[in-house]
Amino acid sequence: MENNSAQQPTHRILFEPSGRLCDAKGSETVLDAARRYGVFLQSDCGGEGSCGKCIVSANPPNCLSPPSGEERSLLSPEQLSRGDRLACQAQIEGPGIICIPGLDKVDVSAKMTISGTFPADPAIKRIFIPELELQPAYEDLTAAVRRTSRMLAGTDIRFEDLTAIRELSNAVKNGGPMTLVCHRERGVTSVLTGERNRSLGIAVDVGTTTLALYLCDLRTGALLCSAGAGNPQRLFGEDVISRISYADNNEQGTGVLHKLVVDKINELAGNLLTETGFRRDDVDEMAVVGNTTMETLFASLHPHSLGVFPYLPPLRFPGDFSARDLGIGLNPGTNVHIFPVISGFLGGDTIGAILAEQPHRKNEVLLIFDIGTNGEIVLGNRDALWATSCATGPALEGAHISCGMRAAEGAIHRVDIDPGTLRPFYQVLGDTGKSRPQGICGSGIIDAIAAMRRTGLIMPNGRLVEGMPGVIPNESGIGRRFVLVPAESSASGREIAVTMQDVRQIQLAKAALFAGVKILMRKSGINRVDRVVLTGAFGARFDWANAVSIGMFPEFGADIKVAANAAGMGAILGLLDRKIRHEAVEIARMVRFIELAEEPDFQTEYILGMDFPQLPT
C-alpha cells in the first residue's frame, strides 16, 4: 500500500489556523496528512469514522473527495451544505486550504499548581575531581578515578556505561578538573569538564491527554518551575485502546507513538531550561509516571499485550534506563527512572497518587479517585490497599459527547437550570463576557445532567421528559435533546445540547465508578471511609455534590480533598528521594488489584448503578 501511495501525485495543503504547509499524497485522508505533519485534529474514535468530531472545511471545496456515506450519516444537511467535512473520511484530491474550526487546546493549568520544597535524598551524587593523579603499572583511567574519588570524597564509584568512559577519556585528553555524575545503582553516568555543582532533575507525568514536567533541584528539593502540553499521541485517538490499535495495525506504530511523546518531552524540557537559564548537562536524572500503556509506549515497548486478555504489561518493574536508549535529549547516560506498575490497568500514575497521599502510612481509611480518560480507585490504609480500574471511557473528559470538548477555552464547564423557567445558565472557560461557547466539557455535562435531573427534565432511567421546555423530540415524539445554547449563540453556529445519547454515555461512566466502589468495599471488608481524595484531569475539576446527586459515587459523609495532580506529585517525590522508589516497588507488590470483569456481582451492581437516584421528596 505504501508503494502505491508513493506513486500518487502530491498536493500542496495549508492547514489553518496553524499555518502548517504540507505536501499531501493523492487520495490520502485529511486526518492522515494532519497526523504526518503533527497538526492536531480532535478524533475521539482514532479515525474510525464513528465519532464525527474531526470536522474541517476546505477551500476550494473540490480539493476534497465527495462526502462519504459516513459523513452523510454523521453530519447534518446544514453542516454538509456549508462545507463541513470529516477529516478521517475526506480524501485530498487537489491543492487547497484546510481549516480546522474551533481547534481546542488542552488546558494543563491544573497540573501546574504544584509548588514547594520536598525532602531530598537523591540517587545522584556529583563528585568534583580537581586533578587526576595517574600512576604507572597496571592501573587504567577508571581505576585512577575510583582511587581519587575514594581519597577526596570517601565514595566508591564504578564505571559501567561506555559513554561515560568515553567522556572520561576525552576529559583526560583535555586536561584540567572534572565532575563525575554518579548514580547509586548504575555507577558513573556522565563525566563533565570543570567544576559543575548544579544537579537538577525532571519529573514527568505522561498522561493520556496531557504531559506535565517539573524541574527540580536535586540537592535542595526545590521545585523550580513546571511546563505542560497536550499529549501529541492524541493524533491517533483520545484513549489508550485507540493507540494500542494503531500500534497493532501499523508496523512502525509503536515507534511513531514513542517519538511523538519523547519529542514533546524534549521540547518542554528545553523550555524549562531556557526559562531558568540552566543547561541540559545540569540535568542528572528524570523520573516518569504514567498509566501502564503510556509508560509502555514511553519505553518504546509494543503495547499489544495490554489490549488482549489477560492484559499483561511488558514490564511491571521497568526501573532505570539511559536517556540514550529512550531518545531523551540529555547527556546520553543520564538515568531515566520509570515507575513500576500494578497491572495492565493500574500504572505508575496510580502508584504516584498513593505516594502523594500516603494511605499506606495512615490509620484512617482513604478512598482515592483518579479520574481522567479512565478511572482508577484506591481504597485502604496501612493495613491493606485495594485498587481497581473502571472503564469509564473518555466521556467524563468531553469525548463521545455530541457537543463535547476538552476543558479548554470556549468550553462550558458550569451549568445550572432555573427550576421555575427551566432556562439554562452556564459559565465558559476563558469567558471575557464576549466569547461564545464552543462545546461542553466533562464537568459541564455532569452539572447539566444533575440540573436536568433536579428540575425533572430527566427520568430516573435517563429518558428525557417530552413536552418540557427546551426538550426537542424526534419525529416519533420521543425526547432526544435539551438545548443549552441555540445555534445563533454558539461559536460554531451549531446548537449545544445534551442529547439522549450523551445521557447514556454518562450513565455508563457513572455506573462503572459506582459499581467499582461497591465491589472494592465489599471485597476489602471496609465499610467506612474517612477521607476522599479527588485527582486526575477530570477528578480535580468537577462538582462533587452534583456527581453524588446523579449516583456517580455513594454518599460517604467523609472529608473531601482535591489534589490537582497527585500522580505528578508522586513523580516529584520519587525523583528527589531514592527511598521513595523502593517504597513504590513495595506498593506495587502490596496493592491487591480487583479485576471487576471477573467479579460475579459486578454486572448486577453495574446495572443498578445506571439509574439516577430518586429525587428527594
C-alpha positions as CSV (number, residue, x, y, z in Angstrom):
1,M,0.0,0.0,0.0
2,E,2.9,2.3,0.8
3,N,4.4,1.8,-2.6
4,N,1.1,2.6,-4.3
5,S,0.6,5.8,-2.3
6,A,4.2,6.8,-3.1
7,Q,3.3,6.8,-6.9
8,Q,0.3,9.1,-6.3
9,P,0.6,12.8,-7.1
10,T,1.1,15.1,-4.2
11,H,-0.9,18.2,-3.5
12,R,0.1,21.3,-1.5
13,I,-2.2,21.8,1.5
14,L,-2.2,24.6,4.0
15,F,-3.6,23.8,7.5
16,E,-5.2,26.8,9.2
17,P,-5.1,28.2,11.9
18,S,-1.7,26.5,12.5
19,G,-0.2,27.8,9.2
20,R,1.4,24.4,8.6
21,L,2.1,23.8,4.9
22,C,2.4,20.2,3.8
23,D,2.5,18.0,0.7
24,A,-0.3,15.5,0.9
25,K,-0.3,12.3,-1.0
26,G,-3.1,11.8,-3.6
27,S,-6.2,10.1,-2.1
28,E,-4.7,10.5,1.4
29,T,-7.3,11.4,4.0
30,V,-7.1,14.9,5.6
31,L,-6.6,13.2,9.0
32,D,-3.7,11.0,7.8
33,A,-2.0,14.1,6.3
34,A,-2.5,16.1,9.5
35,R,-1.0,13.3,11.6
36,R,2.1,13.1,9.4
37,Y,2.7,16.8,9.8
38,G,1.8,16.9,13.5
39,V,-1.4,19.0,13.1
40,F,-3.8,18.2,15.8
41,L,-7.3,17.2,14.9
42,Q,-9.8,16.0,17.5
43,S,-10.6,12.4,16.7
44,D,-12.1,10.6,19.6
45,C,-12.5,7.4,17.7
46,G,-9.0,7.4,16.4
47,G,-10.1,7.9,12.8
48,E,-12.6,5.0,12.6
49,G,-15.3,7.3,11.2
50,S,-17.7,6.9,14.2
51,C,-17.4,10.0,16.4
52,G,-18.0,12.8,14.0
53,K,-15.5,15.2,15.8
54,C,-12.8,15.7,13.2
55,I,-14.7,18.4,11.4
56,V,-12.9,20.6,8.9
57,S,-13.7,22.7,5.9
58,A,-11.8,23.2,2.6
59,N,-11.2,26.0,0.2
60,P,-11.8,25.2,-2.6
61,P,-14.3,22.5,-1.6
62,N,-13.4,20.4,-4.6
63,C,-9.9,19.8,-3.3
64,L,-11.5,17.0,-1.3
65,S,-13.4,14.0,-2.4
66,P,-17.2,14.0,-2.4
67,P,-18.8,13.3,1.0
68,S,-18.8,9.6,2.0
69,G,-21.8,7.7,3.4
70,E,-20.3,8.0,6.9
71,E,-20.2,11.8,6.5
72,R,-23.8,11.9,5.4
73,S,-24.9,9.9,8.4
74,L,-22.8,11.9,11.0
75,L,-23.2,15.4,9.6
76,S,-26.4,17.2,9.2
77,P,-27.6,18.5,5.8
78,E,-26.9,22.0,7.1
79,Q,-23.3,21.1,8.0
80,L,-22.7,19.5,4.6
81,S,-24.3,22.4,2.8
82,R,-21.9,24.9,4.4
83,G,-18.9,22.7,3.6
84,D,-18.2,20.8,6.8
85,R,-16.3,17.5,6.3
86,L,-14.9,14.7,8.4
87,A,-11.1,14.6,8.1
88,C,-11.0,10.8,8.5
89,Q,-13.3,10.4,5.5
90,A,-12.4,13.3,3.1
91,Q,-9.6,12.4,0.7
92,I,-7.3,15.1,-0.7
93,E,-7.7,15.4,-4.5
94,G,-6.1,18.8,-5.1
95,P,-4.3,21.7,-3.5
96,G,-6.2,23.8,-1.1
97,I,-6.6,25.3,2.4
98,I,-7.9,23.0,5.2
99,C,-9.5,25.0,8.1
100,I,-9.9,23.4,11.5
101,P,-12.7,25.3,13.2
102,G,-12.7,25.7,17.0
103,L,-9.3,24.0,17.5
104,D,-9.3,23.3,21.2
105,K,-6.0,23.5,23.1
106,V,-5.6,21.2,26.1
107,D,-5.8,23.1,29.4
108,V,-2.8,22.0,31.6
109,S,-3.1,24.7,34.2
110,A,-4.4,22.4,36.9
111,K,-1.2,20.3,36.7
112,M,0.9,23.5,37.1
113,T,-0.3,24.2,40.6
114,I,2.3,22.1,42.4
115,S,5.0,24.1,44.2
116,G,7.3,24.0,47.2
117,T,10.3,22.2,48.5
118,F,10.3,18.5,49.3
119,P,12.6,16.0,51.1
120,A,15.7,15.3,49.1
121,D,17.9,12.2,49.2
122,P,18.6,11.7,45.5
123,A,20.1,8.7,43.8
124,I,22.6,11.1,42.2
125,K,25.8,12.5,43.6
126,R,28.2,14.8,41.9
127,I,31.9,14.4,42.7
128,F,34.5,17.1,41.8
129,I,37.9,15.8,40.8
130,P,40.2,18.9,40.8
131,E,43.2,16.9,39.5
132,L,43.6,13.3,38.4
133,E,46.8,11.7,39.6
134,L,47.8,9.0,37.2
135,Q,50.1,6.1,38.3
136,P,52.0,3.7,36.1
137,A,51.8,-0.1,36.1
138,Y,48.5,-1.9,35.9
139,E,46.1,0.9,36.6
140,D,43.7,2.2,33.9
141,L,41.9,5.6,33.8
142,T,38.7,4.3,35.5
143,A,40.8,2.8,38.3
144,A,42.6,6.1,38.8
145,V,39.3,7.9,39.0
146,R,38.0,5.4,41.5
147,R,41.1,5.8,43.7
148,T,40.9,9.6,43.5
149,S,37.1,9.5,44.4
150,R,37.7,7.4,47.5
151,M,40.5,9.7,48.6
152,L,38.7,13.0,48.0
153,A,35.0,12.1,48.7
154,G,35.2,8.8,50.5
155,T,33.0,7.4,47.9
156,D,33.4,4.1,46.0
157,I,32.3,4.5,42.4
158,R,32.2,2.3,39.3
159,F,32.1,2.7,35.5
160,E,29.6,0.6,33.6
161,D,28.4,3.0,30.9
162,L,30.6,3.0,27.8
163,T,29.5,6.6,27.0
164,A,30.8,7.8,30.4
165,I,34.1,6.0,29.9
166,R,34.4,7.8,26.5
167,E,33.7,11.1,28.2
168,L,36.3,10.3,30.8
169,S,39.0,9.6,28.2
170,N,38.2,12.9,26.4
171,A,38.3,14.8,29.8
172,V,41.7,13.4,30.5
173,K,42.9,14.3,27.0
174,N,41.7,17.9,27.5
175,G,43.2,18.1,31.0
176,G,42.0,20.0,34.0
177,P,39.4,19.3,36.6
178,M,36.3,17.2,36.0
179,T,32.9,16.5,37.6
180,L,31.5,12.9,37.9
181,V,27.8,12.3,37.9
182,C,27.4,9.2,39.9
183,H,24.2,7.1,40.2
184,R,23.9,4.8,43.2
185,E,22.6,1.9,41.1
186,R,24.2,2.5,37.7
187,G,27.6,4.0,38.6
188,V,29.0,7.0,36.7
189,T,26.5,8.2,34.1
190,S,28.4,11.2,32.9
191,V,31.8,12.9,33.1
192,L,31.8,16.7,32.8
193,T,34.7,19.0,32.3
194,G,35.4,21.6,35.0
195,E,33.6,22.1,38.4
196,R,29.9,21.6,37.9
197,N,27.9,21.7,41.1
198,R,24.4,22.2,39.8
199,S,22.4,19.0,40.0
200,L,18.9,19.1,38.6
201,G,16.2,16.5,37.9
202,I,13.0,16.4,35.8
203,A,9.8,14.6,37.0
204,V,7.4,13.7,34.1
205,D,3.8,12.8,34.3
206,V,2.8,11.2,31.0
207,G,-1.0,11.4,30.9
208,T,-3.2,10.1,28.1
209,T,-4.3,13.6,27.4
210,T,-1.6,15.9,28.9
211,L,2.1,15.9,29.7
212,A,3.5,17.7,32.7
213,L,7.2,18.3,33.5
214,Y,8.6,19.6,36.8
215,L,12.2,20.8,37.0
216,C,13.7,20.2,40.5
217,D,16.9,20.9,42.4
218,L,18.1,17.5,43.5
219,R,20.2,19.0,46.3
220,T,17.7,21.3,47.9
221,G,14.4,19.5,46.9
222,A,13.0,22.8,45.5
223,L,10.6,22.6,42.6
224,L,12.0,25.3,40.3
225,C,9.4,25.5,37.5
226,S,7.0,23.4,35.5
227,A,5.6,23.1,32.0
228,G,2.8,21.2,30.3
229,A,1.2,20.5,27.0
230,G,-1.3,18.1,25.3
231,N,0.0,14.6,24.6
232,P,0.6,14.6,20.9
233,Q,-0.3,10.9,20.7
234,R,-3.9,12.3,20.7
235,L,-3.4,12.4,16.9
236,F,-4.1,8.7,17.0
237,G,-7.1,8.6,19.4
238,E,-8.2,10.0,22.7
239,D,-7.9,6.8,24.7
240,V,-5.3,4.0,25.2
241,I,-7.3,1.5,23.2
242,S,-7.1,3.6,20.0
243,R,-3.3,3.9,20.5
244,I,-2.8,0.2,21.1
245,S,-4.9,-0.4,18.0
246,Y,-2.7,2.0,16.0
247,A,0.4,0.2,17.1
248,D,-1.1,-3.2,16.3
249,N,-2.2,-2.2,12.8
250,N,0.9,-0.2,11.7
251,E,4.3,-1.8,11.5
252,Q,6.0,1.4,12.7
253,G,3.1,2.4,15.0
254,T,4.9,1.9,18.3
255,G,7.9,3.9,17.1
256,V,5.7,6.7,15.9
257,L,3.8,6.9,19.2
258,H,7.1,6.8,21.2
259,K,8.7,9.5,19.2
260,L,5.7,11.8,19.4
261,V,5.7,11.8,23.2
262,V,9.5,11.9,23.6
263,D,9.9,14.8,21.1
264,K,7.3,16.8,23.1
265,I,9.0,16.0,26.4
266,N,12.4,17.1,24.9
267,E,10.7,20.3,23.7
268,L,9.2,21.0,27.2
269,A,12.4,20.2,29.0
270,G,14.2,22.7,26.7
271,N,11.6,25.3,27.6
272,L,12.2,24.7,31.3
273,L,15.9,25.0,31.0
274,T,15.7,28.2,28.8
275,E,13.3,29.7,31.3
276,T,15.7,29.1,34.3
277,G,19.0,29.7,32.4
278,F,20.3,26.2,33.1
279,R,21.9,23.7,30.6
280,R,20.9,20.2,29.6
281,D,24.0,18.7,31.2
282,D,22.9,20.2,34.5
283,V,20.1,17.6,34.5
284,D,21.2,14.4,36.1
285,E,18.0,12.3,36.2
286,M,14.4,12.0,35.0
287,A,11.6,10.2,36.8
288,V,8.5,9.2,34.8
289,V,5.0,8.2,35.8
290,G,2.0,7.3,33.6
291,N,-0.7,4.7,33.1
292,T,0.6,1.3,32.0
293,T,0.1,2.0,28.3
294,M,1.7,5.4,28.4
295,E,4.8,4.0,30.3
296,T,5.0,1.1,27.8
297,L,5.0,3.5,24.8
298,F,7.4,5.9,26.5
299,A,9.8,2.9,26.9
300,S,9.2,2.1,23.2
301,L,7.8,-1.3,24.0
302,H,4.9,-2.7,21.9
303,P,1.6,-2.4,23.8
304,H,-0.1,-5.3,22.1
305,S,-0.3,-7.4,25.3
306,L,-2.2,-4.6,27.1
307,G,-5.0,-4.8,24.5
308,V,-5.7,-8.6,24.7
309,F,-6.7,-10.8,27.6
310,P,-5.2,-11.2,30.2
311,Y,-3.9,-7.6,29.6
312,L,-0.4,-8.0,30.8
313,P,2.2,-5.2,30.8
314,P,5.5,-6.0,29.1
315,L,7.3,-4.9,32.3
316,R,5.8,-4.4,35.8
317,F,9.0,-3.0,37.2
318,P,10.7,-1.1,34.4
319,G,13.3,0.7,36.6
320,D,16.3,2.5,35.2
321,F,17.2,3.3,31.6
322,S,19.6,5.7,29.9
323,A,18.5,8.8,28.1
324,R,20.3,7.5,25.0
325,D,18.1,4.4,24.9
326,L,14.9,6.3,25.1
327,G,15.7,9.3,22.8
328,I,15.7,11.8,25.7
329,G,17.8,14.9,24.8
330,L,20.0,15.0,27.8
331,N,23.5,13.6,28.5
332,P,23.4,10.1,26.8
333,G,24.0,8.3,30.1
334,T,21.5,10.3,32.2
335,N,19.4,8.0,34.2
336,V,15.7,7.8,33.4
337,H,13.6,6.1,36.1
338,I,10.2,4.7,35.1
339,F,7.9,3.9,38.0
340,P,6.6,0.3,38.5
341,V,3.0,-0.5,37.6
342,I,0.4,-2.6,39.4
343,S,-1.3,-4.3,36.5
344,G,-2.2,-3.7,32.9
345,F,-4.9,-1.2,34.1
346,L,-3.2,0.4,37.1
347,G,0.1,2.1,36.2
348,G,2.8,4.2,37.8
349,D,0.5,7.2,37.9
350,T,-1.7,5.3,40.5
351,I,1.4,4.5,42.5
352,G,2.4,8.2,42.3
353,A,-1.0,9.1,43.7
354,I,-0.6,6.7,46.5
355,L,2.9,8.1,47.3
356,A,1.5,11.6,47.3
357,E,-1.5,10.8,49.6
358,Q,0.2,8.0,51.7
359,P,-2.7,5.8,52.7
360,H,-0.3,3.0,53.3
361,R,1.2,5.0,56.2
362,K,-2.0,6.0,57.9
363,N,-4.7,4.5,60.2
364,E,-7.5,6.5,58.5
365,V,-9.2,4.9,55.5
366,L,-8.6,6.8,52.3
367,L,-10.5,6.5,49.0
368,I,-8.6,7.9,46.1
369,F,-10.4,8.6,42.8
370,D,-8.0,9.3,39.9
371,I,-10.5,10.2,37.1
372,G,-9.2,11.1,33.7
373,T,-9.7,9.2,30.4
374,N,-10.0,6.2,32.6
375,G,-11.0,5.8,36.3
376,E,-8.7,4.3,39.0
377,I,-9.9,3.8,42.5
378,V,-7.6,3.0,45.5
379,L,-9.1,2.1,49.0
380,G,-7.4,1.3,52.3
381,N,-4.9,2.3,54.9
382,R,-1.7,0.9,56.4
383,D,-3.3,-2.5,56.9
384,A,-4.1,-3.1,53.2
385,L,-4.6,-1.3,49.9
386,W,-7.2,-2.4,47.4
387,A,-7.5,-1.0,43.9
388,T,-9.4,-1.3,40.7
389,S,-9.8,0.3,37.3
390,C,-13.2,1.4,35.9
391,A,-13.9,1.6,32.2
392,T,-15.5,5.0,32.4
393,G,-14.5,5.8,28.9
394,P,-13.4,9.3,27.9
395,A,-17.0,10.7,28.3
396,L,-16.0,12.4,31.5
397,E,-13.5,14.5,29.6
398,G,-15.9,15.5,26.9
399,A,-15.1,12.8,24.4
400,H,-18.0,10.7,23.0
401,I,-20.3,13.5,23.9
402,S,-22.2,15.0,21.0
403,C,-21.0,18.6,21.7
404,G,-18.2,17.5,24.0
405,M,-14.7,19.0,24.1
406,R,-11.8,19.2,26.5
407,A,-11.7,21.6,29.4
408,A,-10.2,24.4,27.2
409,E,-11.1,27.9,26.3
410,G,-14.6,28.1,25.0
411,A,-15.9,25.0,26.9
412,I,-19.0,25.2,29.1
413,H,-17.7,24.0,32.4
414,R,-20.5,25.0,34.8
415,V,-24.3,24.6,34.2
416,D,-27.4,25.3,36.2
417,I,-31.1,25.4,35.3
418,D,-33.7,27.8,36.7
419,P,-36.3,25.5,38.4
420,G,-39.1,27.8,37.5
421,T,-38.5,28.7,33.9
422,L,-36.2,25.8,33.0
423,R,-33.8,28.3,31.4
424,P,-30.2,27.1,31.4
425,F,-27.3,29.2,32.7
426,Y,-23.7,28.4,32.1
427,Q,-20.1,29.5,32.5
428,V,-17.5,29.3,29.8
429,L,-13.8,28.7,30.3
430,G,-11.8,31.8,29.3
431,D,-15.0,33.8,29.1
432,T,-14.4,37.5,29.0
433,G,-18.1,38.3,28.7
434,K,-17.8,38.4,24.9
435,S,-16.8,34.9,23.9
436,R,-19.4,32.4,22.7
437,P,-19.4,28.8,23.9
438,Q,-17.8,26.2,21.6
439,G,-18.9,23.0,23.4
440,I,-19.2,21.4,26.8
441,C,-16.5,19.6,28.8
442,G,-16.9,16.8,31.4
443,S,-17.6,19.0,34.4
444,G,-20.2,20.9,32.4
445,I,-22.0,17.7,31.3
446,I,-22.1,16.4,34.9
447,D,-23.6,19.8,36.0
448,A,-26.1,19.8,33.2
449,I,-27.4,16.3,33.8
450,A,-27.6,16.9,37.6
451,A,-29.5,20.1,37.0
452,M,-31.8,18.4,34.5
453,R,-32.5,15.7,37.0
454,R,-33.2,18.2,39.8
455,T,-35.7,20.0,37.6
456,G,-37.4,16.9,36.4
457,L,-36.2,17.1,32.8
458,I,-34.7,13.6,33.1
459,M,-36.4,10.5,34.4
460,P,-34.6,8.0,36.8
461,N,-34.0,5.7,33.8
462,G,-32.3,8.6,31.8
463,R,-35.1,9.3,29.4
464,L,-35.8,13.0,28.6
465,V,-39.3,14.1,29.6
466,E,-41.3,15.1,26.5
467,G,-43.2,18.3,26.5
468,M,-40.9,20.1,28.9
469,P,-39.5,23.5,27.8
470,G,-36.2,23.0,25.9
471,V,-36.7,19.3,25.2
472,I,-36.7,18.7,21.5
473,P,-38.5,15.4,20.4
474,N,-37.9,13.3,17.3
475,E,-40.5,12.5,14.7
476,S,-41.9,9.9,17.0
477,G,-42.4,12.4,19.8
478,I,-39.6,10.9,21.9
479,G,-37.4,13.5,23.7
480,R,-34.0,13.5,22.0
481,R,-32.1,16.5,23.3
482,F,-32.2,19.5,25.7
483,V,-30.8,22.7,24.2
484,L,-28.3,24.6,26.4
485,V,-27.2,27.1,23.7
486,P,-29.1,27.8,20.5
487,A,-27.2,27.7,17.2
488,E,-27.1,31.5,16.8
489,S,-25.4,31.9,20.2
490,S,-22.6,29.3,19.8
491,A,-19.2,29.9,18.4
492,S,-19.6,27.1,15.8
493,G,-23.1,28.1,14.6
494,R,-24.4,24.8,15.8
495,E,-26.6,24.4,18.9
496,I,-25.0,22.9,22.0
497,A,-27.3,20.4,23.5
498,V,-27.4,17.4,25.9
499,T,-28.7,14.5,23.9
500,M,-30.3,11.2,24.9
501,Q,-27.0,9.5,23.8
502,D,-25.0,11.9,26.0
503,V,-27.1,11.0,29.0
504,R,-26.5,7.3,28.2
505,Q,-22.7,7.9,28.0
506,I,-22.7,9.5,31.4
507,Q,-24.9,6.7,32.8
508,L,-22.4,4.1,31.6
509,A,-19.5,6.1,33.1
510,K,-21.2,6.7,36.4
511,A,-22.4,3.1,36.7
512,A,-18.8,1.9,36.2
513,L,-17.5,4.1,39.0
514,F,-20.4,3.4,41.4
515,A,-20.0,-0.4,40.9
516,G,-16.3,-0.2,41.2
517,V,-16.6,1.4,44.7
518,K,-19.2,-1.0,45.8
519,I,-17.2,-4.1,44.7
520,L,-14.0,-2.7,46.2
521,M,-15.6,-2.0,49.6
522,R,-17.2,-5.4,49.6
523,K,-14.0,-7.3,48.7
524,S,-11.9,-5.4,51.2
525,G,-14.5,-5.6,54.0
526,I,-14.1,-1.9,54.5
527,N,-17.5,-0.3,55.4
528,R,-16.4,3.3,56.2
529,V,-14.3,5.9,54.5
530,D,-12.6,8.7,56.5
531,R,-11.3,10.8,53.6
532,V,-11.9,11.0,49.9
533,V,-9.2,12.3,47.5
534,L,-10.2,13.5,44.0
535,T,-7.4,13.8,41.4
536,G,-6.8,13.4,37.7
537,A,-7.7,15.6,34.7
538,F,-11.4,15.3,35.5
539,G,-11.4,14.4,39.1
540,A,-9.9,17.7,40.2
541,R,-12.4,19.8,38.3
542,F,-15.9,18.6,38.8
543,D,-18.6,19.4,41.4
544,W,-18.6,16.6,43.9
545,A,-22.2,17.3,45.1
546,N,-23.6,17.1,41.6
547,A,-21.7,13.8,41.0
548,V,-23.2,12.3,44.1
549,S,-26.7,13.6,43.2
550,I,-26.7,11.6,39.9
551,G,-25.3,8.5,41.6
552,M,-21.8,8.6,40.3
553,F,-20.5,7.9,43.8
554,P,-22.0,6.7,47.0
555,E,-22.6,9.3,49.8
556,F,-19.7,8.7,52.1
557,G,-20.1,11.5,54.6
558,A,-16.3,11.9,54.6
559,D,-13.9,14.8,54.3
560,I,-13.1,15.5,50.7
561,K,-9.8,16.8,49.3
562,V,-9.0,17.8,45.8
563,A,-5.4,17.1,44.6
564,A,-4.9,18.6,41.1
565,N,-2.2,16.1,40.2
566,A,-1.3,13.5,42.8
567,A,0.5,11.4,40.2
568,G,2.8,14.3,39.3
569,M,3.4,14.9,43.0
570,G,4.4,11.3,43.3
571,A,6.8,11.6,40.4
572,I,8.5,14.6,42.1
573,L,8.8,12.7,45.4
574,G,10.3,9.7,43.6
575,L,12.7,11.9,41.6
576,L,14.0,13.6,44.8
577,D,14.2,10.7,47.2
578,R,15.6,7.4,46.2
579,K,13.9,5.7,49.2
580,I,10.5,6.7,47.7
581,R,11.4,4.5,44.7
582,H,11.9,1.5,46.9
583,E,8.6,2.3,48.5
584,A,7.0,2.5,45.1
585,V,8.1,-1.1,44.4
586,E,6.7,-2.3,47.7
587,I,3.4,-0.5,47.0
588,A,3.2,-2.2,43.6
589,R,3.5,-5.6,45.3
590,M,1.2,-4.7,48.2
591,V,-1.8,-3.4,46.3
592,R,-4.5,-6.0,45.8
593,F,-5.9,-5.5,42.3
594,I,-9.5,-6.4,41.7
595,E,-10.5,-7.2,38.1
596,L,-14.1,-6.0,38.0
597,A,-15.0,-8.0,34.9
598,E,-14.2,-11.2,36.8
599,E,-16.4,-10.4,39.8
600,P,-19.7,-12.3,39.6
601,D,-21.7,-9.5,41.1
602,F,-20.2,-6.7,39.0
603,Q,-22.8,-6.8,36.3
604,T,-25.6,-6.6,38.9
605,E,-24.0,-3.6,40.6
606,Y,-23.3,-2.0,37.2
607,I,-26.9,-2.3,36.1
608,L,-28.1,-1.0,39.4
609,G,-25.8,2.0,39.0
610,M,-27.3,3.0,35.7
611,D,-30.4,4.7,37.0
612,F,-30.4,8.1,38.6
613,P,-31.3,8.4,42.3
614,Q,-34.9,9.3,43.1
615,L,-35.4,13.0,43.8
616,P,-35.9,13.9,47.5
617,T,-39.5,14.4,48.5
